[in-house]
Amino acid sequence: MDIRDFGNTGLKVSVLGFGAGEIGDLAVPDKQVDTILNTALDNGINLIDTARGYFASEERIGKFIGHRRDEFILSTKVGYGIDGQEDWSYDSVAIGIDEALKKMKTDYIDIVHLHSCDIPQIQKGAATDALLKAVDDGKIRIAAYAGDNEPLYYAIGSGKFRSIITSLNVFDQKVINNQLALAKNHSMGVIAKRPIGNAPWRFPERPVDNYCEPYWERMKKMHMDFGDDWLNVALRFAAYTWGVDSCIVGTTNVEHLKANIAIVDKGKLEEEIIEKIRRAFNENDDNWIAQV
């Protein structure tokens, strides 16, 4: 597994991280969650990314790999969902961090993001003040931002954050054209979310009530078809885009996890394929903003 510097934070992250959203679903049995988390660590993945909003995800991370805490970089997201507190208030962030520490059975969290916090809330300063106080108190190591589009521009330029999570994939390349270089010029760590674009190639017809509908439409407009090789192309494109330190993929299937690891181990795509993908996006871009 390729291990990379995470900006200038001093952390080192695996090129493939584990997105822990799906394991938060209580319909997924405990035994399956236990297996997938420990398999990820056993196979060289050292970045686990979760969020307060991912239902039981934080608790399950603490339950099943809390005893292996020194083996991985832990990332979560806060700012909302605290009873009796206004979202993005100082206390909503501070309490969210304290609850995450307890749920995940850890004394510190490596990376904590404000989760899609908008520009006015960043400008108010309460949420970022709480995040930075947690850094000073040793509860977290890196104050970070998760988001896209104009709020991401503002967050990068604010000087408050040391790393970001943002959407980046074959069908969502706006950040490559815009904010990515800015983030790296600020020596920030960069995590790519949705690196396979929610796999729109699974659907022969436009899906309905599925998270990947915009990506399916873009795929068709880009006139690209990699057949059975789509997963290989999409994951390697995101993982080896300049400026990306890690890309997070979620799954509850061990075989899928191992297949993803094998794919990133192949390294960077051929330059002609990368150029084809970049050209197809840029030539067909119809105000394709990043999907939040």
Secondary structure, 3 states (H helix, E strand, C coil): CCEEECCCCCCEEECEEEECCHHHCCCCCHHHHHHHHHHHHHCCCCEEECCCCCCCHHHHHHHHHHHHHHHCEEEEEECCCCCCCCCCCHHHHHHHHHHHHHHCCCCCEEEEEEECCCHHHHHHCHHHHHHHHHHHCCCEEEEEEECCHHHHHHHHHHCCCCEEEEECECCECHHHHCHHHHHHHCCCEEEEECCCCCCHHHCCCCCCCCCCHHHHHHHHHCCCCCHHHHHHHHHHHHHCCCCCCEEEECCCCHHHHHHHHHHHCCCCCCHHHHHHHHHHHHHHCCCCCCCC
